[in-house]
């Protein structure tokens, strides 16, 4: 059995496990692309032969490795203060959780 991304244009709308691409496309009625090591996920896209994860926030930018990055780097984790940070799209900054 293989894993397939179910596409609507460039958008990944679902994933399915099937014996073949033909069967996956017959079941879904959509174009399907097999994936193995890359992660295809609903809400992601398939562009230029590459699966891209969902864009986490509107302000984030795709880097040269096809990974979404915040417009400013996340503060480094400091073992002494145990602070965790989350992205705040309103202020476009990392905030302490």
C-alpha positions as CSV (number, residue, x, y, z in Angstrom):
1,X,0.0,0.0,0.0
2,X,1.2,3.5,-0.8
3,X,0.3,7.0,0.5
4,X,-1.1,9.5,-2.0
5,X,-1.9,13.2,-1.7
6,X,-5.3,14.0,-3.2
7,X,-5.1,17.3,-5.1
8,X,-7.5,20.0,-6.2
9,X,-5.2,22.0,-8.5
10,X,-2.1,22.6,-6.4
11,X,-3.9,22.2,-3.1
12,X,-3.7,19.1,-1.0
13,X,-7.2,18.4,0.1
14,X,-6.7,15.0,1.7
15,X,-4.3,12.0,1.9
16,X,-5.2,8.4,1.1
17,X,-3.6,5.0,1.3
18,X,-4.3,2.7,-1.7
19,X,-2.7,-0.1,-3.6
20,X,-2.1,2.1,-6.7
21,X,-2.4,5.6,-8.1
22,X,-5.2,4.4,-10.4
23,X,-7.2,3.1,-7.4
24,X,-6.6,6.3,-5.4
25,X,-7.8,8.4,-8.3
26,X,-10.9,6.2,-8.9
27,X,-11.9,6.4,-5.2
28,X,-11.4,10.2,-4.9
29,X,-12.2,11.3,-8.4
30,X,-9.2,13.7,-8.2
31,X,-5.6,13.7,-9.3
32,X,-3.4,11.9,-6.7
33,X,0.4,12.1,-6.2
34,X,2.3,9.4,-4.3
35,X,4.5,10.6,-1.5
36,X,7.0,8.7,0.7
37,X,9.6,10.8,2.6
38,X,7.9,14.2,2.0
39,X,5.0,15.0,4.2
40,X,1.8,15.9,2.3
41,X,-1.0,17.3,4.5
42,X,-4.4,18.7,3.9
43,X,-4.1,22.5,3.6
44,X,-0.6,22.2,2.1
45,X,0.3,22.6,-1.6
46,X,2.1,20.7,-4.3
47,X,4.1,23.1,-6.4
48,X,7.0,22.3,-8.8
49,X,7.1,18.6,-7.7
50,X,7.5,19.6,-4.0
51,X,5.0,19.2,-1.2
52,X,4.8,22.4,1.0
53,X,3.3,22.3,4.4
54,X,0.4,24.6,5.3
55,X,1.5,28.2,5.8
56,X,1.3,28.7,9.6
57,X,0.6,32.4,9.5
58,X,0.0,35.0,6.7
59,X,3.3,36.8,7.5
60,X,5.6,33.8,7.3
61,X,7.9,33.5,4.3
62,X,9.0,30.4,2.4
63,X,12.8,29.9,2.6
64,X,15.1,28.3,0.0
65,X,14.6,24.9,1.7
66,X,10.8,25.2,1.2
67,X,10.2,25.7,5.0
68,X,8.0,28.4,6.3
69,X,9.9,30.9,8.5
70,X,8.7,33.7,10.7
71,X,9.7,37.2,9.5
72,X,11.9,37.5,12.6
73,X,13.9,34.6,14.2
74,X,12.5,32.8,17.2
75,X,14.3,33.7,20.5
76,X,16.7,30.9,21.4
77,X,15.7,28.5,24.1
78,X,17.5,29.2,27.4
79,X,17.6,26.2,29.7
80,X,18.0,28.4,32.7
81,X,14.7,30.4,32.3
82,X,12.6,27.6,30.6
83,X,10.8,30.2,28.5
84,X,8.7,29.0,25.6
85,X,7.6,31.3,22.8
86,X,4.7,31.4,20.4
87,X,4.1,33.5,17.4
88,X,1.7,36.4,17.6
89,X,0.4,37.4,14.2
90,X,-1.2,40.6,15.5
91,X,2.1,42.1,16.7
92,X,4.3,40.1,14.3
93,X,6.5,39.0,17.2
94,X,7.3,36.1,19.4
95,X,5.7,36.2,22.8
96,X,6.3,34.2,26.0
97,X,3.8,31.5,26.6
